[in-house]
């Protein structure tokens, strides 16, 4: 699962709507968990999640209404390329990076 650090590094912010799917690749219009804990309330553990509008929130881990998204971390020596010469749309779902 994604960590809270990775969400913030990608542009997520607590309480700040970030629903620009072209600029914020974590925006999905859905709720999903991170693997980062937020706090323990005494009766339940609370973890961070990405909210449907792209902002950061937290909720009890007992709530089963949220999804998860897998993450793959690559070494910094990984080589990648793109088929497009247009830099503006590189790394999008229409023109993804390709690991070589």
C-alpha positions, -999 to +999 in steps of 0.1 A: +000+000+000+010+036-004+024+055+026+014+089+038+048+103+029+043+092-007+008+108-008+022+141+004+052+139-019+027+134-048+007+165-039-018+153-013-027+177+016-050+173+046-083+191+040-073+204+006-093+193-024-070+181-051-092+166-079-071+175-109-065+140-124-040+154-149-018+169-123-024+146-093-021+110-102-035+098-069-070+113-076-095+086-083-128+100-071-127+071-045-116+066-009-086+043-003-064+034+026-027+042+031-006+019+052+003+048+076-012+049+111-027+081+123-034+075+160-050+051+185-082+063+200-082+039+229-109+017+213-097+016+177-067+022+155-070+051+130-051+052+097-047+078+070-066+075+038-069+094+005-105+109+002-125+109-030-117+145-037-079+139-035-074+153+000-060+134+030-081+122+059-082+095+085-107+069+098-110+039+120-095+008+105-127-010+114-144+007+085-145-017+055-160+008+030-126+020+016-105+004-010-067-001-014-043+007-043-011-012-049+022+005-051+054-006-068+086+011-058+115+010-083+152+014-076+166+048-086+187+030-112+156+018-131+155+028-167+123+040-183+111+056-215+080+071-232+068+068-268+057+104-269+079+134-277+054+157-259+066+162-223+032+175-211+014+141-213+043+118-204+034+095-175-003+098-180-027+068-185-028+078-222+010+078-224+025+058-196+062+054-188+076+021-199+102+003-179+131-009-201 
